[in-house]
């Protein structure tokens, strides 16, 4: 059986971007994460110790988003490394980070990086 923890539409304001102004002014971001985690024992025991605490997962993402980076790819890499460090039983996942108002001339809803690991 495959089991996953998923957090959708995590919203935050952060200071990432290649241009200095992006890192000074900031932007709205939306994050999605789906983590493969073996929590079948929690399905039987009803014990938090047998699963991944999604509040702790949220805090990792929020903490890493607070650190300015030039590239969203770099932010994604930091988030994944921090998750793997905190939760060694994680078997992989999907992470999407979307900048809601990228500095692109034209009508665009957002720009994203997506990593499946």
N, C-alpha and C positions, 0 to 999 in steps of 0.2 A: 504494500500500500504506500502510495506517495502522499505526503502531507505537507502543507504549506501555511505560512503566516503571510498575510498581505495587508499592507497599509496603503490606502488610496488618498489622493489629493491632499497630501501634506503641503501646507502653504507656509511660506516664510519670505521674509525680506532679507536679501543678502547682497554682498558687494563683490561680485565676480565679473570679470571681463578683461578683454585684451586692452581696451582703451582705458586710460587713467580715469576718465570721467565716469565710466561704468563702475569702477571700484570706489569712487568717491561718492557718487549719487545713489548707487544701488538699484535694485530691480526686484520685482516680484517673481517668485519661483514656485513651481509645483513639482512635487516628488511623488513617485510611485515606486513601491518595492514589493516584491514577492520573493519570499525566502523559503527554500526547501529545507524542512526541519523535521526530524523523526519524533513526532509527538504522539504516536499511537498509545504509549503507556499512559499519557495524560487522559486519553479518551476513556480509560478504564479506572484510573485512580482519582481523577478530579483534583490533582495536585499540581500547583504551579511549578514545582521543582522538576516536573516531567515534561515541560514545554519551554518555548522561548517566550520570555516576557515582552510583549509587544510595546509596552511603555518604555522599556529599556532600549528597544530597537529604535523607537521614535527619538529618544534622547540622543542616541549616537548620531542619527541623521541630522538633527537640529544642531548639535555641537559642531559637526564637521561643516555644515553650511555656514556657520558663523565665521569660519576662517577664510578670508579673501583669497581667491586664486584667479589667475588669468584665464584658465580653461576649465570648462565644466567637466571635461574628461579627467582632469586632475582631481577635482572634487569627488567625482564618482569613484576613482581609484582609492582615495582616502576613506570614503564611506565603506567600501567593500573590505578594505584591510581592517578597519576598526570592527566591523561586524564579525569577520572571521576570527579576530583576536578575542572578542568578547564571548562569542558563541562557537566554540570549536566543532560542535556537531552539525553546523550549517553545511548542507551538501551542495549549495549553489543557489542561484536566484536570478532575478531580473530587476534592474534598477533603471529608472528613467528620471532625469532631471530636466525640467523645462523652464527656460527663461521666457517669461510672459510677454515682455516688450523688448525684443532684441533690437539693436541699433541697425536695422535694415530699412532702407527706403522702400516703401510698398506696404500693401495690406497683408499683414501676417499676424497670426494669433500667437505664435511662439516658436522657439527653436529648442530642440531637445538633443540630449545624448542618451543613448540606451545601451546598457551593458548586460549581456547575459553571461553568467559565469557558472 
